Structure formats: structure tokens, C-alpha cells
Amino acid sequence: MADPLVLFMPSGRRGRFPVGTPVLDAARELGVYVESVCGGRGICGRCQVEVAEGRFAKHGITSSSDHISAFGPKEQRYAEKRDLMPGRRLSCSATVQGDLVIDVPADAQVNTQIVRKAADTKVFPRNPALNMCYVELEEPDMHKPLGDLDRLFAALRAEWGFGQLSADPHLLPQVQAILRQGQWTVTAAVHQPDTDGPATLVALYPGLKNEAYGIACDIGSTTIALHLVSLLSGLTIASAGASNPQIRFGEDLMSRVSYVMMNPDGREGMTKAVREAINALIGEVAETAGIDRRDILDAVFVGNPIMHHLFLGIDPTELGGAPFALAVSGAVAMPARANGLDLNEGARLYMLPCIAGHVGADAAAATLSEGPHRSDDIMLLVDVGTNAEIVLGNKDHVVAASSPTGPAFEGAEISSGQRAANGAIERVRIDPVTLEPRFKVIGIDCWSDEPGFAEKAETVGVTGICGSGIIEVVAEMFLARIASEDGVIDGALAAKSPRIIADGRTFSYVLHEGRQTITVTQNDIRAIQLAKAALYAGIKLLMDRMGLETVDRIGFAGAFGSFIDPKYAMVLGLIPDCDLENVKAVGNAAGTGARMALINRDYRREIERTVRRIEKVETALEAKFQDHFVAAMAMPNKEDEFPRLAKAVSLPPRKPRPANDAGDGTAPRRRRGGRRGRG
């Protein structure tokens, strides 16, 4: 009988260990960093972990607190002192008794994922849905028996031009006291989504109140980025990010849908986790900016459809298979308190519309930010993640789709893969003559062949390869002819370089030898081929729909996209041929679009109109997906020429192919209708 399987989240690293193995030892063997100041002697209490409960279908694991040893004396001591949080275990004391999914909390992680979603510096015209309105009221008069709130409404209509007005119910018991405290002068926070529409009094302050804030939040499947914005100036005054805690329920989107389907309280657990993380980020930005979180009065959120549904408390099960039905596709507006947000009691929440079943509010926000619908040129906008979202078009016609790339670009299916954290290789260059590599590691300023690297690596470590590094190393292996255009590592090169080693019936490339040997295996290359082929096939379907052979501009959106080198993305065949100077990282475009909708209500109407006219293409139903996928397995592509790339990069010559050659790529079976997984 096989040893128990232990999976650590959020890193995604896993391995089998004998019953009785301390969880800390399993973590160390897999290179998962859990803080343990005392060296595992149960003295420091810093090595706390949590056991995730439930069935994790993707990994074939049923995890339960019954699969870990009972509380030991050391743990009991820390629990009695309240130094051990409820639901946590000391990984040095707890031992493996069965299959486990172990969540390493953020405060116990040394190599915490780096969340690279800072706000950009773009400035937008300000016309917020929330305005602070100072008014002076007449005092009560027995001869004018109009209620205090009604006289406040009359003043707001007269001085600020509002039409229909109502008050948030929580204010009704407070109005009279606030008016008298301000001696009949108050500042009314009035929320009016449309210029000529009804308005709501959401907060009221005695005297003059000259500050009001909003938050713009991008809920990614991997990371959450939140920005605090002054509604009076339009400036972003603080930003914060964190790993999405839902990772412990599943690395990719469909794993989380599966978890909901197999665990009765799965949806509630994931909704609670993401809301708690957002509330923690709100506290963080408020503390950074030195403001009271009760002065946050408006909030805009974006996210892919599954994140969108889970944040709103909606079961995402229907998104798990055709026809990928959304519970709600239009924009959502509600009181923020209804969604569990710890803000001003009257704060409002707005969530951008979703484009289609797997093209969400984040893609809509990126579209709003980058504006293909305003452009004369043909623009391709790609957000690379576990589920890539693609928007293509110009002011005349815009099409959109999603493509199930899976988590390979984030390291989940790569032998030495990891998320972007200190110690991760993020840049790679390979000498085409000697086949020797040089690389750059997150947390170390210099390259591996520069003075001082070895000393710094002793402290930071070289622990794995993150997404940008994976793309670069595979592309560099192709350019150095270590790997063929079909992705096969050339074993004959083992006679030339000790970097090429036999690995069963295939070969691997040794990128780094140290405390952890980091290799790129044949299976790693295949995982990247499958991921990039799925993305490219989705792009080609959109180009087919538009009748296009080329695109004018390409924008990489998202935190991951910001760190992809366009040259290597094109060498790999992740994106179609384009002038490299016209391929740009556009940063966290989804977060920028959220800020635009927060700062100016006109942008909300713009994206609502735009989404209604975007043509949605469902890749699962397109017959040509299979052909495009197989062609895209090759680097850069078996069929498509890359003449503009060839001017900038010396590409290996293409192999002549028989007319009936299908290559060695294997595309997933695509059926009309039916339920299928999406990443």
C-alpha cells in the first residue's frame, strides 16, 4: 500500500511520506518553507499549519483532521496559552497518518509569494458615484412641520441639484443627533450611480467633513490586489496584496468548483476565506494611509467568473460545465455590508459585468483600461493565468474568449516549479555553444555568474522556477537547440554537456545544482507546450472570427503578464507574430479598470455598454480548436510563420514535414456540449 500523499498549499508541492513522518520534515524534504526558529524541538511555536478538510478531486486526496496525529503535549501547552490559533497544529509535533492537504498560513511562510500588483500612476477624470455635500439647514420650526431628514433632503436638492433622494436605513435613527451635533451644518455622503438617477444618503457627518475614500479590488484566483483611493482627489494613496486563501481548496478554478461540488460547506468556506482576506487588506491599506476604515464609502470589485461568484456568495457549480451558465452577468450593485465588508455601514459595492461564462469582470476591467473598443488598431489583450482571458478587436468589432491553460505557468505542474517568491528563478539565459546557463533569482539583484551571487544565494536560496523563468528556460532551450521545435530534449547532447542527463526514457536539463537541484524535465516542457498551445489556439479562434492574419498591438495584462519577456513569449509561441516594440506589459489592467470605475461613474456605463456588444466565442464548441492546438504544440508554431520575430531573433531552422504529419502534440478531446473542465 502506498505511503500517504501530502500536498502543501499554496506552493502546490506534494510527495508521499511514511506514516509517522512529522509534517515539518515532509515540508522540508519538499522545499516548503515553514518558519521554525527552534529547529523543530517544539519550543518556538512558529511552525503552525492548518489541515484542509474535504475531497480534493484534482489531486485524488481526501484530507481530514483524522489523517494527522492527535494533539500532543507540546501542542496542548501552546493551545492553553492561546499561542496556537484554533484549527492550527505545530508541524514539528503533528505527524502524517493519512492523505493530507496542509495549508501553510501566510504568517508561517518564509518564502511568501510576492504579489506584484501595485497600482500604476495613470490619472483619470474624476466623477465619482459618491460625493461629499456640505449643507446648512434651517432649524426646526413649529410652523413648518417638516421632518429633519426631509429638510436635509430639501437642502440637498436646492444646493446640490439632486432629484429623487432616499436614506440608507441605518441612518434613520442617527439623523437628528448628527444634525444637532453639527448645529444644523452637516456633510452628507450621497451615492448617485447615474448623473440624473436616484441618489442615496449613505453617511452623514456633523459640520464639515473633507475626506472620503473608496477601494478598488481585483480578486485573482492566485492573488488579491486592493487599492485605497481618495474620492476627493482621485489619487491612489495605498495598495496591498495577498495570496488568495482559496488556494488551499484548489490551485486552479476547476479544482475549486470540484471542491464545492464534493463538500457541502465548500462554497461557504471559500466565500468566507476570500472575504476575510479582503477585510484584512482593507485594514492594511487603512493603517498604511492613517485613515479610519469607516471613511471608506465606495468599493469596486473585479474578478474572473468563479471568483466573482464565490465573493458574492453564489454557488459556481454551473460554471463547471457547458453551457457555463453565469448566475448573473450584468453589473452588480449593493450595500457593501451585504457582502460582509467591514467598511462604513452605508458604503456601496459595485462589481463590473462579466463578458461570458469564463470571461469575467476582470477581463471587462482590463478592456476598460486598455480600450481596444476605442482603438483604430487591432489590439490583442491577454491575461495569462490558470484560465487565460483573451480580448481582440478595435472600435468596430471586439471578440472575447477564455482558454484553459491550467496552472503550469504558475509552477503547479512543473517539477521544480513554484510561485513568484524569494529564491525563485525568474530570468534564464543559455549559452548556445557551451549550453551553460545563467539566471536571475527573485531576492538577489545580480545574475548567477556575477560576483556576490553565491554569498547572497546562501541566504535567499535557489528554490525553484517561477512562471516567467519557466517560459524563458524553455524558450532558451529551444534557441540553444537543446529542445527541438517539437519540445523533445536532444539526448545526444549529453556527450557535449553534463547539463543534459538521462531521466528514465527521456532526458532533462540541469539548470542549477545546489542544496536543491533544479532541472527542466521532458514532462515540464510538455506541460508548458500544452498550456501555451491552449492559449494560442484560443487566440487563433478569435483571429479566425475577425478574419485576421496579424494583429497590430499585443498587451500582456495581469501580475504574471507584467513579468513575461515579450521576446520569449513569442519564441515559445504563446502569442502570434507581431513587431516586438508593439508588445507591451500593461500591468494589472484589471485593477486599473476597477480604479477607473471607482473614480468615474461614467466608466461604469461605458463598460456596461461595451460588454453588451462584445462577441463571445466559446472555445469548447469550436471545431477548429483541435487543429490550432496541435499546430501550436510546436515552437513557435508548426504552421504559422513568424517573420517579424525572425528579424529580431535567430530562430532554429524549421524541419520539413510530410503533409499528413500531426506532430507529437496531444490535444484534449473537445466535444460539442457536454461537461468539461476549465482551468
C-alpha positions in Angstrom: 0.0 0.0 0.0 1.3 3.4 -1.0 2.5 5.9 1.6 0.1 8.8 2.4 0.2 11.7 -0.1 0.8 15.1 1.5 0.1 18.3 -0.5 1.2 21.7 0.7 -0.7 24.8 -0.2 -0.2 27.5 -1.5 3.0 26.2 -3.0 1.3 23.1 -4.6 4.3 20.9 -3.7 3.4 17.3 -2.9 5.0 13.9 -2.0 4.4 10.6 -0.3 5.7 10.0 3.2 5.6 7.1 5.6 3.0 7.1 8.4 4.5 8.9 11.4 6.6 11.4 9.5 6.5 14.8 11.2 4.7 17.3 8.9 7.6 19.7 9.3 10.0 17.1 8.0 7.8 16.5 5.0 7.7 20.2 4.3 11.5 20.5 4.5 12.0 17.5 2.2 9.7 19.1 -0.4 11.4 22.5 -0.1 8.3 24.1 1.5 9.4 26.7 3.9 7.7 26.8 7.3 9.3 29.0 9.9 10.8 27.0 12.8 13.2 29.1 14.9 13.9 26.2 17.4 14.8 23.7 14.8 11.7 21.5 15.3 12.0 21.0 19.0 8.6 22.3 19.8 9.9 25.4 21.7 9.2 28.4 19.5 5.6 27.6 18.4 6.3 29.3 15.0 5.7 26.2 12.7 1.9 26.4 12.7 0.0 24.8 9.8 -3.7 24.0 9.1 -5.3 20.8 7.8 -7.7 21.4 4.9 -10.8 19.3 5.2 -12.6 17.7 2.3 -12.2 15.9 -1.0 -9.7 17.4 -3.5 -10.7 15.6 -6.7 -7.9 17.0 -8.9 -5.2 15.6 -6.6 -7.2 12.4 -5.6 -6.9 13.4 -2.0 -9.4 13.2 0.8 -7.9 15.3 3.6 -9.2 15.1 7.1 -8.0 16.0 10.6 -8.3 12.3 11.3 -5.3 11.8 9.0 -3.0 13.7 11.3 -1.8 12.6 14.8 -3.8 13.6 17.9 -2.8 16.7 19.8 0.5 16.2 21.6 1.6 17.7 25.0 3.6 20.4 23.3 0.7 21.5 21.2 -1.6 21.3 24.2 0.7 23.7 26.1 0.6 26.3 23.3 -3.2 25.9 22.9 -3.7 26.6 26.6 -1.6 29.7 26.4 -3.6 30.8 23.3 -0.4 30.8 21.3 -1.8 28.2 19.0 -4.7 29.5 16.9 -7.9 27.4 16.7 -7.6 24.9 13.9 -3.8 25.0 13.7 -1.2 22.4 14.5 2.5 22.5 15.2 4.1 20.9 12.2 7.1 19.7 14.3 4.8 17.7 16.6 2.0 16.6 14.3 2.7 13.5 12.2 1.3 12.1 9.0 -1.3 9.4 9.5 -3.1 9.5 6.1 -3.5 11.7 3.0 -3.3 15.4 3.8 -3.7 18.8 2.3 -1.7 21.1 4.5 -2.2 24.9 4.4 0.8 26.9 5.4 -0.6 30.2 6.7 0.9 33.4 5.4 2.4 34.2 8.8 4.2 30.9 8.8 5.7 31.2 5.4 9.3 32.4 4.9 9.3 32.3 1.1 5.9 34.1 0.8 4.7 34.6 -2.7 5.5 38.1 -4.0 2.2 39.8 -5.0 3.2 42.1 -7.8 0.0 44.1 -8.4 0.9 47.6 -7.4 -1.3 50.4 -8.9 0.0 52.3 -11.9 0.2 56.0 -12.0 -2.4 56.7 -14.6 -4.7 59.7 -13.9 -8.3 59.7 -14.9 -11.0 62.3 -15.0 -12.9 62.3 -11.7 -16.6 61.9 -11.5 -17.3 59.5 -8.6 -20.6 58.0 -7.7 -20.0 59.1 -4.1 -19.9 62.9 -3.3 -19.5 64.8 -0.1 -22.0 67.6 0.1 -21.8 70.3 2.8 -25.2 71.9 3.6 -26.6 74.3 6.2 -30.2 73.6 7.3 -32.9 75.7 8.9 -33.6 74.8 12.4 -37.0 73.1 13.2 -40.0 75.4 13.2 -43.4 74.6 14.8 -45.0 76.4 11.9 -43.1 74.3 9.3 -43.7 70.7 10.5 -41.2 69.1 8.0 -39.1 66.3 9.5 -35.4 66.8 10.0 -34.5 64.3 7.3 -36.9 65.8 4.9 -35.4 69.3 5.5 -32.0 67.8 4.8 -33.2 66.4 1.5 -34.7 69.7 0.6 -31.4 71.4 1.3 -29.5 68.8 -0.8 -31.9 69.4 -3.7 -31.7 73.1 -3.5 -27.9 73.4 -3.1 -26.6 70.4 -4.9 -29.3 69.7 -7.6 -30.3 66.2 -6.5 -33.6 64.9 -7.6 -35.0 61.7 -6.0 -33.3 61.1 -2.7 -33.5 58.3 -0.1 -31.5 57.4 3.0 -29.8 54.2 3.9 -31.9 52.6 6.7 -29.0 52.6 9.2 -29.0 56.4 9.2 -32.7 56.9 10.2 -32.1 56.6 14.0 -29.0 58.8 13.7 -30.1 61.8 11.7 -31.5 64.0 14.4 -28.5 63.6 16.7 -26.0 64.3 13.9 -27.9 67.5 12.8 -27.9 68.8 16.4 -24.3 67.9 17.0 -23.3 69.9 13.9 -25.6 72.8 14.9 -27.6 72.3 11.7 -24.5 72.1 9.4 -23.6 68.7 8.1 -21.7 66.9 5.4 -23.8 64.4 3.5 -22.2 61.5 1.7 -24.5 61.0 -1.3 -24.2 58.0 -3.6 -25.6 58.6 -7.1 -24.6 55.9 -9.7 -26.1 57.8 -12.6 -25.9 61.6 -13.1 -29.6 62.0 -13.4 -30.7 58.9 -11.5 -31.9 58.5 -7.9 -29.4 59.2 -5.1 -29.0 57.7 -1.6 -27.7 59.3 1.5 -25.2 56.7 2.8 -23.4 58.6 5.6 -23.8 61.9 7.5 -21.2 63.8 9.5 -21.7 66.9 11.7 -20.0 70.0 10.3 -17.5 69.9 7.5 -16.1 66.5 6.5 -13.5 66.8 3.9 -12.3 63.3 3.2 -13.9 60.2 1.7 -12.3 57.1 0.3 -13.0 54.1 -1.9 -11.4 50.8 -2.6 -10.7 49.1 -6.0 -10.0 45.4 -5.7 -9.0 42.7 -8.2 -9.8 39.2 -6.9 -7.5 36.9 -8.8 -7.5 33.1 -8.5 -3.9 33.3 -7.2 -3.6 36.8 -5.7 -5.8 39.6 -4.5 -4.8 43.2 -5.1 -6.5 46.1 -3.3 -6.1 49.9 -3.8 -7.2 52.7 -1.5 -8.3 55.8 -3.4 -9.2 59.3 -2.3 -12.6 60.0 -3.8 -11.9 63.8 -3.5 -8.6 63.8 -5.4 -8.8 60.6 -7.4 -5.3 59.6 -6.2 -4.3 56.1 -5.0 -2.9 56.5 -1.5 -2.2 52.9 -0.5 -2.1 49.5 -2.1 -1.8 46.0 -0.6 -1.8 42.4 -2.0 -2.0 38.9 -0.7 -2.3 35.3 -1.9 -5.9 34.3 -2.4 -6.5 31.9 0.6 -8.8 29.8 -1.6 -5.7 28.2 -3.0 -5.9 25.8 -0.2 -9.1 24.5 -1.6 -7.6 24.1 -5.1 -4.8 25.5 -7.2 -7.0 26.3 -10.3 -10.5 27.3 -10.8 -12.0 24.0 -11.7 -10.4 22.4 -8.6 -12.3 24.9 -6.5 -15.6 24.1 -8.4 -14.9 20.4 -7.7 -14.4 21.2 -4.1 -17.7 23.0 -3.9 -19.4 20.0 -5.6 -17.9 17.4 -3.3 -18.1 19.3 0.0 -21.4 20.5 1.4 -19.9 23.5 3.0 -17.3 24.2 0.3 -18.9 27.3 -1.1 -19.4 28.9 2.3 -15.8 28.1 3.3 -14.3 29.7 0.2 -16.6 32.7 0.4 -15.7 33.3 4.0 -12.0 32.8 3.2 -11.9 35.4 0.4 -14.0 38.0 2.3 -11.8 37.7 5.4 -8.7 38.2 3.2 -10.2 41.3 1.7 -11.2 42.7 5.1 -7.6 42.1 6.2 -6.3 44.0 3.2 -8.7 46.9 3.9 -7.3 47.1 7.4 -3.8 47.1 6.0 -4.3 49.9 3.5 -6.2 52.0 6.1 -3.4 51.6 8.6 -0.8 52.4 5.9 -2.7 55.6 4.9 -3.5 56.5 8.5 -7.3 56.7 7.9 -10.4 55.3 9.6 -11.8 52.4 7.6 -15.3 53.8 8.4 -14.4 56.6 6.0 -14.3 54.2 3.1 -17.7 54.7 1.4 -17.5 53.1 -2.1 -16.0 49.8 -3.3 -15.4 48.4 -6.8 -14.5 44.7 -7.4 -13.5 42.7 -10.4 -12.6 39.0 -10.8 -13.0 36.0 -13.1 -16.4 34.4 -13.1 -15.7 31.8 -10.4 -14.0 34.4 -8.1 -16.9 36.7 -8.9 -19.5 34.1 -7.8 -17.7 33.0 -4.7 -17.1 36.5 -3.5 -20.8 37.3 -3.9 -21.7 34.0 -2.2 -23.0 32.3 -5.3 -22.5 28.6 -6.0 -20.2 28.4 -9.1 -21.1 24.8 -9.9 -22.9 25.7 -13.1 -19.7 27.2 -14.4 -18.1 23.7 -14.2 -19.5 22.5 -17.5 -21.4 23.5 -20.7 -23.2 25.8 -21.2 -21.1 27.6 -18.4 -24.1 29.5 -17.2 -23.5 32.6 -15.0 -25.9 33.2 -12.2 -25.6 36.9 -13.0 -23.7 38.5 -15.9 -24.6 42.2 -15.6 -23.0 44.7 -13.2 -23.9 44.1 -9.5 -24.6 47.0 -7.1 -25.5 46.6 -3.4 -24.7 47.8 0.1 -21.1 46.6 0.9 -22.3 45.3 4.3 -24.5 42.7 2.5 -21.2 41.2 1.3 -19.5 41.1 4.6 -17.2 44.0 4.1 -16.0 45.9 7.2 -16.4 49.5 5.9 -18.7 52.4 6.7 -22.1 50.9 7.3 -23.6 52.7 4.4 -20.7 52.0 1.9 -21.7 50.8 -1.6 -20.3 48.0 -3.7 -20.2 47.8 -7.5 -18.9 44.8 -9.4 -18.2 45.2 -13.1 -20.2 42.9 -15.5 -18.9 39.6 -16.8 -18.4 39.1 -20.5 -19.2 35.4 -20.7 -19.1 32.2 -18.7 -15.4 32.1 -18.4 -14.5 35.7 -19.4 -15.2 37.7 -16.3 -15.4 41.1 -14.7 -11.5 41.2 -14.6 -11.4 40.9 -18.4 -14.1 43.6 -18.7 -12.0 45.9 -16.4 -8.9 45.2 -18.5 -10.8 46.1 -21.6 -12.0 49.3 -20.0 -8.4 50.1 -19.0 -6.7 49.3 -22.3 -9.6 50.3 -24.6 -9.5 48.0 -27.7 -13.0 49.2 -28.2 -11.7 52.8 -28.6 -8.8 51.8 -30.9 -8.3 52.1 -34.7 -5.6 49.4 -34.5 -6.3 45.7 -33.9 -5.3 45.0 -30.3 -4.9 41.7 -28.6 -5.3 41.8 -24.9 -4.2 38.6 -23.0 -4.4 38.0 -19.2 -2.2 34.8 -18.7 -3.3 32.8 -15.7 -4.7 29.4 -14.8 -7.5 30.4 -17.1 -6.3 32.8 -19.8 -8.8 35.5 -20.9 -8.4 36.9 -24.4 -9.9 40.1 -25.9 -9.3 41.0 -29.5 -10.6 43.8 -31.7 -10.9 47.5 -32.3 -13.6 50.2 -32.3 -15.5 48.4 -35.0 -15.7 44.9 -33.5 -14.5 43.2 -30.3 -14.4 39.4 -29.6 -13.5 37.6 -26.4 -12.8 34.1 -25.2 -11.2 32.2 -22.4 -8.7 29.4 -22.8 -7.9 26.7 -20.2 -4.2 27.0 -19.8 -4.1 25.3 -16.4 -1.6 26.2 -13.6 1.6 25.3 -15.4 2.6 28.9 -15.9 2.4 29.3 -12.2 4.6 26.4 -11.5 2.0 23.9 -10.3 2.7 21.2 -12.9 6.5 21.8 -13.2 8.9 19.5 -11.3 10.8 22.5 -9.8 8.1 25.0 -10.3 6.9 27.4 -7.6 5.1 30.7 -7.3 7.0 34.0 -7.5 8.8 34.2 -4.2 12.3 34.9 -3.0 14.5 32.1 -4.2 12.6 31.5 -7.5 14.5 31.7 -10.8 12.7 34.4 -12.9 15.2 35.0 -15.7 17.3 32.5 -17.7 19.9 32.7 -20.5 21.7 29.7 -22.0 24.9 29.9 -24.0 24.1 28.2 -27.3 27.7 26.9 -27.6 28.6 25.6 -24.1 24.9 25.1 -23.1 25.8 26.7 -19.7 23.0 28.7 -18.1 23.0 31.9 -16.2 19.9 33.1 -14.3 18.4 35.7 -12.0 16.7 34.9 -8.8 13.9 36.9 -7.0 15.5 38.5 -4.0 19.0 38.6 -5.5 20.0 41.6 -7.6 22.8 40.1 -9.6 22.9 37.3 -12.1 24.2 33.8 -11.2 27.5 34.3 -13.0 28.2 37.7 -11.3 30.3 38.4 -8.2 28.5 38.1 -4.9 25.7 35.8 -6.2 26.9 32.7 -4.3 27.0 34.6 -1.0 23.5 36.0 -1.4 22.2 32.7 -2.5 23.3 31.2 0.8 20.8 33.5 2.5 18.0 33.7 0.0 18.3 30.2 -1.5 17.6 29.0 -5.1 14.4 27.0 -4.5 12.6 26.6 -7.9 11.4 28.3 -11.1 8.5 30.7 -11.3 6.3 31.4 -14.3 8.5 33.9 -16.1 11.5 31.7 -15.6 9.7 28.7 -16.9 8.8 30.5 -20.1 12.4 31.8 -20.6 14.2 28.5 -19.8 12.0 26.5 -22.3 12.4 29.2 -25.0 16.2 29.4 -24.4 16.5 25.6 -24.6 14.8 25.8 -28.0 17.0 28.6 -29.2 20.1 26.7 -28.0 18.8 23.6 -29.7 18.7 21.6 -26.5 15.0 21.1 -27.3 13.6 20.6 -30.8 10.7 22.6 -32.2 8.5 19.7 -31.0 9.8 20.1 -27.5 12.0 17.0 -27.4 15.2 17.3 -25.4 18.1 16.1 -27.5 19.8 13.3 -25.5 22.7 13.2 -27.9 23.9 16.5 -26.3 24.7 14.5 -23.1 28.1 13.8 -24.8 28.7 17.5 -25.1 27.4 18.8 -21.8 26.9 17.3 -18.3 23.8 19.6 -18.1 21.9 17.0 -20.3 21.2 14.0 -18.1 19.2 10.8 -18.7 15.9 10.7 -16.9 14.3 7.3 -17.4 13.4 7.0 -21.0 13.8 10.7 -21.7 16.4 13.4 -20.8 16.4 16.5 -18.6 18.4 19.8 -18.4 20.1 20.6 -15.1 19.6 24.4 -14.6 21.1 24.6 -11.1 23.0 22.3 -8.7 23.0 23.2 -5.0 21.1 22.4 -1.9 18.2 21.8 -4.3 19.0 20.5 -7.8 16.7 22.3 -10.3 16.1 20.5 -13.5 13.8 21.0 -16.5 12.4 17.6 -17.5 10.7 16.4 -20.6 7.4 16.4 -18.8 8.0 20.0 -17.8 8.4 21.0 -21.4 5.3 19.1 -22.3 3.3 20.8 -19.6 4.3 24.2 -21.0 3.6 23.1 -24.5 0.1 22.1 -23.5 -0.5 25.4 -21.7 0.8 27.6 -24.4 -0.9 25.7 -27.2 -4.3 26.1 -25.4 -3.7 29.8 -25.2 -2.5 30.2 -28.8 -5.4 28.1 -30.1 -7.9 30.4 -28.3 -6.2 33.5 -29.8 -6.3 31.9 -33.3 -10.0 31.2 -33.0 -10.6 34.9 -32.2 -8.5 35.9 -35.2 -10.5 33.5 -37.4 -13.7 35.1 -36.2 -12.3 38.5 -37.1 -10.9 37.4 -40.4 -7.3 38.4 -39.3 -3.9 37.1 -40.3 -2.0 39.5 -38.0 -2.6 41.9 -35.0 -1.2 45.4 -34.6 -0.6 45.5 -30.9 -0.5 43.0 -28.0 -0.9 43.8 -24.4 0.0 41.3 -21.6 -2.2 42.0 -18.6 -2.1 40.8 -15.0 0.7 40.4 -12.5 2.2 37.4 -14.4 1.9 39.2 -17.7 3.9 42.1 -16.4 7.0 40.0 -16.0 6.8 38.0 -19.2 9.5 39.0 -21.7 7.6 39.5 -25.0 10.5 38.1 -27.0 10.5 34.8 -25.1 6.7 34.6 -25.1 6.8 34.9 -28.9 9.7 32.4 -29.3 7.7 29.9 -27.3 4.6 30.6 -29.4 2.5 31.9 -26.6 1.3 34.8 -28.8 1.1 35.4 -32.6 3.8 37.2 -34.6 4.0 40.9 -34.0 6.6 43.7 -34.0 8.2 43.3 -30.6 8.1 47.0 -29.9 4.3 46.7 -30.1 4.1 44.0 -27.5 3.8 45.6 -24.0 3.1 44.6 -20.5 0.1 46.6 -19.4 0.4 45.8 -15.7 -2.6 45.0 -13.6 -5.1 46.3 -16.2 -8.0 44.7 -14.3 -7.0 46.7 -11.2 -6.7 49.8 -13.3 -10.1 49.3 -14.8 -11.5 48.8 -11.3 -10.0 52.1 -10.2 -11.4 53.9 -13.3 -14.9 52.6 -12.4 -14.4 53.8 -8.8 -13.2 57.3 -9.7 -15.6 58.0 -12.5 -19.2 56.6 -12.7 -19.2 57.3 -16.5 -16.7 54.5 -16.9 -19.2 52.1 -15.3 -21.7 52.9 -18.0 -19.1 52.7 -20.7 -18.0 49.1 -19.8 -21.7 48.0 -19.4 -22.4 49.2 -22.9 -19.2 47.7 -24.3 -19.8 44.3 -22.7 -23.2 44.1 -24.3 -21.7 44.4 -27.8 -18.6 42.2 -27.3 -19.0 38.9 -29.3 -18.3 35.9 -27.1 -16.5 32.9 -28.6 -16.8 29.6 -26.7 -13.6 27.7 -27.5 -15.2 24.4 -26.3 -17.6 24.5 -29.2 -15.2 25.5 -32.0 -14.3 22.6 -34.3 -11.0 24.3 -35.3 -9.7 24.4 -31.8 -8.1 20.9 -32.2 -6.2 21.9 -35.4 -4.9 25.1 -33.9 -3.9 23.3 -30.7 -1.9 20.6 -32.5 -0.1 23.2 -34.6 0.6 25.3 -31.5 2.4 22.5 -29.7 5.5 23.2 -31.8 7.8 26.1 -31.0 6.9 28.7 -32.0 4.2 27.1 -34.3 4.1 24.3 -36.8 2.0 26.2 -39.3 2.2 29.9 -38.7 5.2 31.9 -39.8 6.9 34.4 -37.5 8.7 36.7 -39.9 8.7 39.7 -37.6 10.1 37.7 -34.8 12.8 36.2 -37.1 14.1 39.7 -37.7 14.8 40.1 -34.0 15.8 36.6 -33.0 17.9 33.9 -34.7 15.4 31.0 -34.8 16.5 27.4 -35.4 15.5 26.2 -38.9 12.2 24.5 -39.2 12.1 20.8 -40.0 10.4 19.9 -43.3 7.3 18.0 -42.6 5.2 15.5 -44.5 1.7 16.8 -45.4 0.0 14.4 -43.1 2.3 15.0 -40.1 0.3 15.7 -37.0 3.4 16.3 -34.7 3.7 14.7 -31.3 1.3 17.1 -29.6 -1.7 15.7 -28.0 -4.7 18.0 -27.8 -7.5 17.4 -25.3 -10.7 15.9 -26.7 -13.2 18.6 -27.4 -16.9 17.6 -27.7 -19.8 19.7 -28.6 -21.8 20.3 -25.4 -21.1 18.0 -22.5 -19.3 19.0 -19.3 -15.6 19.7 -19.4 -13.0 21.1 -17.1 -11.8 24.7 -17.4 -8.6 25.9 -15.7 
